[in-house]
């Protein structure tokens, strides 16, 4: 009796593209373009302020503008790769999210210094209530954004999402 040749296995059906990955990719591309635009705007907007002699403030804002511009370039590149479902882009997005989480944590002392400049205002005064609300908004918003970033990074490491990337 002769052995029959083994039939080739049918190709694995393509993994459907999830709305999560697509929306994450487009959010990164749009956010990156917005980051570049805002960085350029901040840079240009400092000209009249520099002319008035506020050099220290202008230098600080221009440093943030450069960080925004040059930080947005890898975001756009990695996000485009996520849209194309490239494995390197998934790993790159996880790395960018980890950097963002670290940056969020590093921002806490800066926020503390900023709020310390307001001094000790009575909590029952209008300025004290405004500062209190701003603290709640700043720290709460930062905590929420950090938790969302952690969730996004975790989701990118789960099997159903990983299966979409080649």
N, C-alpha and C positions, 0 to 999 in steps of 0.2 A: 504494500500500500504506500502510495506516495503522499508526502505531506504537502498540503496546499499552502501556497505562499500567504503570508499574513497580509491582510488588507490594511492599507494605511488608515490611521485613525482620523476621524473627521476633525477639521480645525476647531480649536476652542472658539466659541462664540465671543465676539468682542464685548468687553465690559461696558455697560452703559455709562455714559458720562453724567455724573451727578451734578445737580444744580449747586451743591456746596462748592465743588472745585471750580466750576465756571464762575460763580459769583466771587469767590476768593481771588481768582486771577484777575477779573475785571476790576474789583475793588482796589487791588494792588496797582494795576496800571493807571487807573484814574487818580488814585491817591498819590502815586509817584509824579504824575504830570502836574497835579495840583501843588505838590511839594516844591517842584522846580519853579513853577509860576510864582508861588509865594516867596520863595527865596530870592528870585530876581526882583520882585516887587519891593521886598525889604531892603535889598541892596540899593536900588534906585531911590527909594524913598528917604534914604539917609543923607542924600546930597544936601538938601536945604538945612538939615539939622547939623551936619558937619560944618556948614558955612557959618553957623551961629556959634561954633566953638565947643559943642558938646562931644568932644573927641572920644572920651572914654566910653560913653554910652553908644556912640556910633560904632566903635571898634567891637564892642560886645555884640551888638545886633548884627553886624556884618559877619562875625564868626558864626552866629546861629544861622544866618542866611546861607553861608557856605556849607554848613553841615546839612541844611535842608536840601540844597541843590545836589551836592555830591552823595548824600544818603539816599536820595530818590532814584538815582541812576540804577544802582543794583536792584532796588525794589521793582522798577519797571521791567528790567531784564529778567529777573526771577519770576515775576508775575506772568510775563508773556510765556515763559517756559511752562508755568503751571497750566496756562490755557492750552498749550500744546501737549500737556500730559507727559512731560519729560521727568524722569526719575531724579536727575540732578536738580531740577527746579523744585521738586517736592522737598528734597533735603535742604536746598538753599532757603526755601521758605521757612522751614523749621528753624534753621540757624538765624534767619532775620527776626523771627518771632522771639527766639531766645534773647537776642541782642535787645529787642524792644522791651522785653520784660525786665532785663537788667537796667536799661535806661530809665524805666518807670520807677524802679526801686531807688536808683541813684538820684532821682528828681526830688525825693522826699526832703533831704536836707536843704535844698534850694528853696522849696516851698516854705519850710520852717523859717529860713532867714528872711524871706519876703514878708511873711506875716509878722515876724518880730519887728520889722521896720515900722509897723503901725503902732507899736507900743502897747501898753496895757490900757485898753479902753474899757469903760464900764459896760458890762454885758447888757444892761437895760437901756443904754443910750442908743440912738439911731446909728451912729458910726460903729459902735460896738456890735450891734445886731447885724449890720451889713458885713463887717469883717467876719463875724461868726458864720454867717451864711456862705460867704466866699470860701472860708476854710472847709466847711462841710461839702460844698460843691467841688472844690479842688481835690481834697483827699478822697471823697466818695467817687468822683469821676475817675481819678487815677486808679483807685482800687478796682472799680468796675472794668475799666479798660484793661488792666493787668489780668484780671480773671478771664476776660474774653480772649485775650492773647493766649493764655495758658490753655484754654479750651480749644482754640483753633490749632495750636501746636499739637495737642494730644490727638485731636481728630485726624490730623494729617499722618499720624503714625499708626492708625488703626487699619486693619486688613481691608475692609471694603473700599476705603479711599486709596490705599497703597496699590490695590489691584488695578486701578485706573491708569497708573503710570507705567511707562515702558523704559 
